[in-house]
Amino acid sequence: MIAKSIRMRFSRRTGKSLVAALCMLSLLPGDTAVYAREARVQDAPQDQAPPMIPNDQLDSLVAPIALYPDPLLSQVLVASTYPLEIVQLQQWLEKHKDLKGDALVAAVEKEDWDPSIQAMAALPDAVKQLSENIKWTTDLGNAFLAQQNDVMDAVQRMRMKAKDAGNLKSTEQMKVETKVVETKTVVVIEQANPQVVYVPSYNPVVVYGPPVYPYPPIYYPPPGYYAAGAVIGFGVGIAIGAAWGGGWGYGCRWGSNNNITINNNNNFINNSNRTNINNRPSQRPAGAGNSTWQHNPQHRGGAPYSNKATANKYGGTARGDSMSTRQASARQQPTAGNRAASNAGARPSNTGAGGLNRGGSNAGAGASNMGANRASGGGENNIGNRQVPSNNASRNTSAFG
């Protein structure tokens, strides 16, 4: 009887403890499962491969841009790896609405941004979408850096899904073709007029159908936006002209090893002394107009990478790193003065530490020096240790990273 009584009291006490623990967990903010998973990732050995983002999540992540023409798609993917500079560009454009054409090109070339960001100045609608939904943009860039081939495959899956549903066809604005590249069947989208680019707008649910994983919580055009019978809408065509000089700066190389090509004849890339050293014309075979794009961590601006492996690759910090780790990384970065001096001499090597701790050099950026490290970083309204504007859409949490 005594043993039975003890077991009953122990059982009741254990049950109460479990209930109390569950109640405490229910009061914690956010997705506890996500936090637990991130904690396990942070505690794992640094040489351990990070968890891969599943295909259904990647499909939803790229859904808003998968139907962009290839040159525009590659431009956006590259630019998304520099989220802080996207925000700076949006702020700069707000202050320079009077600049157009050649004047815009000349002005933006003076800003200390990556060439991919400079080139986005001619695409204000695309910049606005990326900036106002900076959480999704950052997740997109992080996924692209960690799983580039998988992200490109996700684009192809979504294009094929839209095509099979009868929602992806050639129009006056873009040309859609199915090709076989290295035994892989791919859907290639180009501008109908090489000199004019239209930024497509569409609702993923209408174009692709219901998702397996939720689409990014960003703004999608209402039904009245589209022409009769159309599921993809287009804004005003933008004549690329002088903005790209020798053509688009980036392109998609589809095949067994998907990647992004870089066009060194492009106006911004050709005039930038910050182009990755491996993409210098002297490093390429004679007559080669394109080479493979490589991320330049000096324009990351302290924004954390999604995992330790990627952060170690580029010499930056990862989500979840302590403040002391981020500050130590920031102290290792060149100052604005040293960077200006190095720019006057030779191009920086890609072997240096990444995540350059740079402040917005232009007055319009409205951002303080990163060296202050005033914010903890990693939150939905921060990129690294910079606080950035947010809207209702970008405050939604995401597990894409």
C-alpha positions as CSV (number, residue, x, y, z in Angstrom):
1,M,0.0,0.0,0.0
2,I,2.8,2.4,0.9
3,A,4.6,1.8,-2.4
4,K,1.3,2.3,-4.3
5,S,0.7,5.6,-2.5
6,I,4.2,6.8,-3.3
7,R,3.8,6.0,-7.0
8,M,0.4,7.8,-7.1
9,R,1.9,10.9,-5.5
10,F,4.9,10.8,-7.8
11,S,2.6,10.5,-10.9
12,R,0.5,13.4,-9.8
13,R,3.6,15.6,-9.1
14,T,5.1,14.7,-12.5
15,G,1.9,15.5,-14.3
16,K,1.7,18.9,-12.6
17,S,5.3,19.6,-13.6
18,L,4.6,18.7,-17.2
19,V,1.6,20.9,-17.3
20,A,3.5,23.8,-15.8
21,A,6.3,23.4,-18.3
22,L,3.9,23.4,-21.2
23,C,2.2,26.5,-19.9
24,M,5.6,28.3,-19.7
25,L,6.4,27.3,-23.2
26,S,3.1,28.6,-24.4
27,L,4.0,32.1,-23.0
28,L,7.3,32.3,-24.8
29,P,7.2,34.6,-27.9
30,G,7.6,33.3,-31.4
31,D,8.0,29.8,-32.7
32,T,9.6,27.8,-29.9
33,A,10.4,24.9,-32.2
34,V,12.4,27.3,-34.5
35,Y,14.3,28.7,-31.5
36,A,15.1,25.2,-30.3
37,R,16.3,24.2,-33.7
38,E,18.5,27.4,-34.0
39,A,20.0,26.6,-30.6
40,R,20.9,23.1,-31.7
41,V,22.5,24.5,-34.9
42,Q,24.5,27.1,-32.8
43,D,25.7,24.4,-30.4
44,A,26.8,22.1,-33.3
45,P,30.5,21.9,-34.3
46,Q,31.4,24.6,-36.7
47,D,32.7,22.2,-39.3
48,Q,29.3,20.4,-39.3
49,A,27.3,20.9,-42.5
50,P,24.3,23.3,-41.8
51,P,20.8,21.9,-42.2
52,M,19.5,22.3,-45.8
53,I,16.4,24.3,-46.6
54,P,13.8,21.8,-48.0
55,N,12.6,22.1,-51.6
56,D,9.1,23.2,-50.7
57,Q,10.4,26.1,-48.6
58,L,12.8,27.1,-51.4
59,D,9.9,27.0,-53.9
60,S,7.8,29.4,-51.9
61,L,10.8,31.6,-51.2
62,V,11.5,32.2,-54.9
63,A,7.9,32.3,-55.9
64,P,7.6,36.1,-56.1
65,I,10.5,36.5,-58.5
66,A,10.7,33.1,-60.4
67,L,8.9,34.5,-63.4
68,Y,11.2,37.5,-63.8
69,P,13.2,37.6,-67.1
70,D,16.5,35.8,-66.6
71,P,18.6,39.0,-66.6
72,L,16.3,40.7,-64.0
73,L,16.1,37.5,-61.9
74,S,19.9,37.2,-61.7
75,Q,20.2,40.9,-60.9
76,V,17.8,40.5,-58.0
77,L,19.4,37.3,-56.6
78,V,22.8,39.0,-56.5
79,A,21.5,42.2,-55.0
80,S,19.6,40.3,-52.3
81,T,22.9,39.2,-50.8
82,Y,23.6,42.8,-49.8
83,P,20.4,43.7,-47.8
84,L,21.7,46.7,-46.0
85,E,22.7,48.4,-49.2
86,I,19.3,47.7,-50.7
87,V,17.8,49.7,-47.8
88,Q,20.3,52.4,-48.3
89,L,19.5,52.6,-52.0
90,Q,15.8,52.9,-51.3
91,Q,16.4,55.8,-48.9
92,W,18.8,57.4,-51.5
93,L,16.2,57.1,-54.3
94,E,13.6,58.8,-52.0
95,K,15.9,61.7,-51.7
96,H,16.8,61.9,-55.4
97,K,13.5,61.5,-57.2
98,D,14.5,64.2,-59.6
99,L,17.4,62.2,-61.1
100,K,16.7,60.4,-64.3
101,G,18.7,58.7,-67.1
102,D,22.4,59.6,-67.4
103,A,22.2,61.9,-64.4
104,L,20.9,59.0,-62.2
105,V,23.7,56.8,-63.5
106,A,26.4,59.3,-62.8
107,A,25.1,60.0,-59.3
108,V,24.7,56.5,-58.2
109,E,28.2,55.5,-59.5
110,K,29.6,57.8,-56.8
111,E,28.0,55.8,-54.0
112,D,30.1,53.2,-52.3
113,W,27.8,50.3,-53.0
114,D,28.3,47.0,-54.8
115,P,27.8,47.2,-58.6
116,S,24.6,45.1,-58.4
117,I,23.1,47.6,-56.0
118,Q,24.1,50.6,-58.1
119,A,22.4,48.9,-61.2
120,M,19.2,48.4,-59.3
121,A,18.7,52.2,-59.1
122,A,17.2,52.1,-62.6
123,L,14.5,49.7,-61.3
124,P,12.8,51.6,-58.5
125,D,9.7,49.3,-58.3
126,A,11.9,46.3,-57.8
127,V,14.0,48.2,-55.2
128,K,10.9,49.2,-53.3
129,Q,9.6,45.6,-53.1
130,L,13.0,44.3,-51.9
131,S,13.4,47.1,-49.3
132,E,9.9,47.1,-47.9
133,N,10.1,43.3,-47.5
134,I,13.6,43.2,-46.2
135,K,13.1,40.1,-44.1
136,W,12.1,38.1,-47.1
137,T,14.9,39.7,-49.2
138,T,17.5,38.8,-46.5
139,D,16.2,35.2,-46.4
140,L,16.4,35.0,-50.2
141,G,20.0,36.2,-50.2
142,N,21.0,33.9,-47.4
143,A,19.5,30.9,-49.1
144,F,21.1,31.8,-52.4
145,L,24.6,32.1,-50.7
146,A,24.1,28.8,-48.9
147,Q,22.3,26.7,-51.6
148,Q,22.8,28.5,-54.9
149,N,22.2,25.5,-57.1
150,D,19.1,24.5,-55.1
151,V,17.6,28.0,-55.4
152,M,18.1,28.0,-59.1
153,D,16.4,24.6,-59.3
154,A,13.5,26.0,-57.3
155,V,13.1,28.8,-59.8
156,Q,12.8,26.2,-62.6
157,R,10.3,24.1,-60.6
158,M,8.1,27.1,-60.2
159,R,8.4,28.2,-63.8
160,M,7.4,24.7,-64.9
161,K,4.5,24.7,-62.5
162,A,3.2,28.0,-63.9
163,K,3.8,26.8,-67.5
164,D,2.0,23.5,-67.0
165,A,-1.0,25.4,-65.5
166,G,-1.1,27.6,-68.6
167,N,-0.1,30.7,-66.7
168,L,3.3,31.3,-68.2
169,K,3.3,32.3,-71.9
170,S,5.1,34.7,-74.2
171,T,3.6,38.2,-74.2
172,E,4.4,41.6,-75.6
173,Q,6.7,42.1,-72.6
174,M,8.6,38.8,-72.3
175,K,9.5,35.7,-74.3
176,V,9.1,32.3,-72.8
177,E,11.0,29.3,-74.2
178,T,11.6,25.7,-73.1
179,K,15.2,24.5,-73.8
180,V,17.4,21.5,-73.1
181,V,20.7,22.6,-71.4
182,E,23.1,19.8,-70.5
183,T,20.4,17.2,-70.6
184,K,18.2,19.4,-68.3
185,T,14.9,20.8,-69.5
186,V,14.7,24.4,-68.4
187,V,12.3,27.3,-69.0
188,V,14.1,30.4,-70.2
189,I,12.4,33.9,-69.9
190,E,13.8,36.8,-71.8
191,Q,12.7,40.4,-72.5
192,A,10.6,40.6,-75.6
193,N,12.6,43.8,-76.4
194,P,16.2,43.6,-75.2
195,Q,16.3,47.3,-74.7
196,V,13.2,47.5,-72.5
197,V,12.5,45.6,-69.2
198,Y,9.1,45.1,-67.5
199,V,9.0,44.0,-63.9
200,P,6.3,41.3,-63.7
201,S,3.7,41.4,-60.8
202,Y,1.5,38.4,-59.9
203,N,-0.1,36.6,-57.1
204,P,1.7,33.2,-56.5
205,V,-1.5,31.4,-55.5
206,V,-3.1,32.4,-58.8
207,V,-0.1,31.6,-60.9
208,Y,1.2,28.5,-59.2
209,G,-1.7,27.2,-57.2
210,P,-1.8,26.6,-53.4
211,P,1.6,26.2,-51.8
212,V,3.0,23.3,-49.8
213,Y,4.8,25.9,-47.6
214,P,3.3,29.4,-47.2
215,Y,4.4,32.0,-49.7
216,P,6.2,35.0,-48.4
217,P,3.8,37.4,-46.6
218,I,4.4,40.4,-48.9
219,Y,2.1,42.5,-51.0
220,Y,0.6,41.0,-54.1
221,P,-1.4,42.9,-56.7
222,P,-5.2,42.7,-56.3
223,P,-7.3,41.1,-59.1
224,G,-8.2,44.4,-60.6
225,Y,-4.5,45.1,-61.4
226,Y,-4.4,42.7,-64.3
227,A,-5.6,43.0,-67.9
228,A,-8.7,40.9,-68.8
229,G,-7.8,37.2,-68.7
230,A,-4.2,37.8,-67.6
231,V,-2.7,36.5,-64.3
232,I,0.6,38.4,-64.7
233,G,0.7,42.2,-64.8
234,F,3.4,44.5,-65.9
235,G,4.3,48.1,-64.9
236,V,5.7,50.7,-67.2
237,G,8.5,49.5,-69.4
238,I,12.0,50.8,-68.4
239,A,14.4,51.6,-71.2
240,I,17.8,50.2,-69.9
241,G,20.0,52.4,-72.1
242,A,22.9,54.0,-70.4
243,A,22.1,52.4,-67.0
244,W,23.6,49.2,-68.1
245,G,26.1,50.4,-70.7
246,G,27.5,47.2,-72.1
247,G,24.4,45.2,-71.3
248,W,23.0,43.6,-68.2
249,G,25.5,43.0,-65.5
250,Y,24.3,39.5,-64.6
251,G,22.7,36.5,-66.3
252,C,21.6,32.9,-65.5
253,R,23.7,30.0,-66.6
254,W,21.3,27.0,-66.4
255,G,22.6,23.5,-66.4
256,S,23.9,20.8,-64.1
257,N,25.7,23.4,-62.1
258,N,23.4,26.5,-62.0
259,N,25.2,29.8,-61.4
260,I,25.1,33.5,-62.1
261,T,27.4,34.9,-64.7
262,I,28.9,38.4,-64.5
263,N,29.3,40.7,-67.6
264,N,32.5,42.8,-67.1
265,N,31.4,45.0,-70.0
266,N,28.5,46.3,-67.9
267,N,28.7,50.0,-67.1
268,F,28.7,49.7,-63.3
269,I,30.9,46.6,-63.1
270,N,33.4,47.9,-65.6
271,N,33.7,51.2,-63.7
272,S,33.8,49.7,-60.2
273,N,37.1,49.2,-58.5
274,R,35.4,46.8,-56.1
275,T,34.7,44.0,-58.6
276,N,35.8,40.6,-57.2
277,I,39.4,40.0,-58.0
278,N,38.6,36.7,-59.7
279,N,36.4,38.5,-62.2
280,R,39.1,40.9,-63.4
281,P,39.5,40.8,-67.2
282,S,43.2,39.9,-66.6
283,Q,42.1,36.8,-64.8
284,R,39.9,35.5,-67.6
285,P,40.7,33.8,-70.8
286,A,41.2,36.1,-73.8
287,G,37.9,37.0,-75.4
288,A,35.8,35.8,-72.4
289,G,33.0,38.4,-71.9
290,N,31.5,36.7,-68.8
291,S,32.7,34.9,-65.7
292,T,31.1,33.4,-62.7
293,W,29.8,35.8,-60.1
294,Q,31.2,35.6,-56.5
295,H,29.8,37.3,-53.4
296,N,31.8,40.2,-52.1
297,P,31.5,40.2,-48.3
298,Q,32.9,43.7,-48.0
299,H,29.4,45.0,-49.1
300,R,27.6,42.9,-46.6
301,G,27.6,45.7,-44.1
302,G,27.6,43.5,-41.0
303,A,24.4,41.7,-41.8
304,P,24.7,38.2,-40.4
305,Y,24.7,35.1,-42.6
306,S,22.2,32.3,-42.0
307,N,24.6,29.8,-40.6
308,K,28.2,29.3,-39.4
309,A,29.4,27.5,-42.5
310,T,28.4,30.4,-44.7
311,A,29.7,33.0,-42.2
312,N,33.1,31.2,-42.0
313,K,33.3,31.0,-45.8
314,Y,32.9,34.8,-46.1
315,G,34.6,35.8,-42.9
316,G,31.4,37.3,-41.3
317,T,29.1,36.5,-38.4
318,A,26.1,34.2,-38.3
319,R,22.6,34.6,-36.9
320,G,22.6,33.9,-33.2
321,D,26.2,35.0,-32.6
322,S,26.8,36.9,-29.4
323,M,27.3,40.7,-29.4
324,S,30.9,40.2,-28.4
325,T,31.5,38.0,-31.5
326,R,29.9,40.6,-33.8
327,Q,31.9,43.4,-32.2
328,A,35.1,41.5,-32.6
329,S,34.3,40.8,-36.3
330,A,33.5,44.5,-36.8
331,R,36.8,45.6,-35.3
332,Q,38.6,43.4,-37.9
333,Q,37.0,45.3,-40.8
334,P,38.7,48.2,-42.6
335,T,37.5,51.7,-41.6
336,A,35.9,54.0,-44.1
337,G,39.2,56.0,-44.4
338,N,41.3,52.9,-45.0
339,R,38.7,51.6,-47.5
340,A,38.9,54.9,-49.4
341,A,42.7,54.7,-49.5
342,S,42.6,51.1,-50.7
343,N,40.1,52.0,-53.4
344,A,42.5,54.7,-54.7
345,G,45.2,52.0,-55.1
346,A,44.3,48.4,-55.8
347,R,41.2,46.4,-55.7
348,P,40.6,44.5,-52.5
349,S,41.2,40.7,-52.5
350,N,38.3,38.4,-51.8
351,T,40.5,36.6,-49.2
352,G,40.0,39.3,-46.6
353,A,37.5,39.2,-43.7
354,G,33.9,39.7,-44.8
355,G,31.0,41.7,-43.5
356,L,32.7,45.1,-43.9
357,N,31.7,47.4,-41.1
358,R,30.8,50.3,-43.2
359,G,28.5,53.2,-42.6
360,G,26.3,54.6,-45.4
361,S,28.7,56.9,-47.1
362,N,26.0,59.1,-48.6
363,A,24.1,61.6,-46.6
364,G,20.9,60.3,-48.0
365,A,21.4,56.8,-46.6
366,G,20.5,58.1,-43.1
367,A,22.4,55.2,-41.5
368,S,24.9,55.6,-38.6
369,N,28.4,54.1,-38.5
370,M,28.4,50.4,-37.9
371,G,31.2,50.7,-35.4
372,A,28.7,52.0,-32.9
373,N,27.1,48.6,-32.7
374,R,24.1,50.1,-31.0
375,A,21.6,47.4,-31.9
376,S,21.8,43.7,-31.1
377,G,21.0,42.6,-34.7
378,G,19.3,39.6,-36.0
379,G,15.8,40.8,-35.4
380,E,13.1,41.3,-38.0
381,N,13.7,45.1,-38.0
382,N,17.5,44.9,-38.1
383,I,20.1,43.7,-40.5
384,G,23.2,42.8,-38.6
385,N,23.4,45.6,-36.1
386,R,21.7,48.2,-38.2
387,Q,18.1,49.2,-37.5
388,V,16.1,49.5,-40.7
389,P,12.6,50.6,-41.6
390,S,9.8,48.0,-41.4
391,N,6.2,47.8,-42.6
392,N,3.3,45.4,-41.7
393,A,4.4,42.9,-44.3
394,S,8.1,42.7,-43.2
395,R,7.1,42.2,-39.5
396,N,5.9,38.7,-40.3
397,T,8.2,36.0,-39.1
398,S,9.8,33.5,-41.4
399,A,11.6,30.2,-41.2
400,F,13.3,30.6,-44.6
401,G,16.7,31.6,-43.1
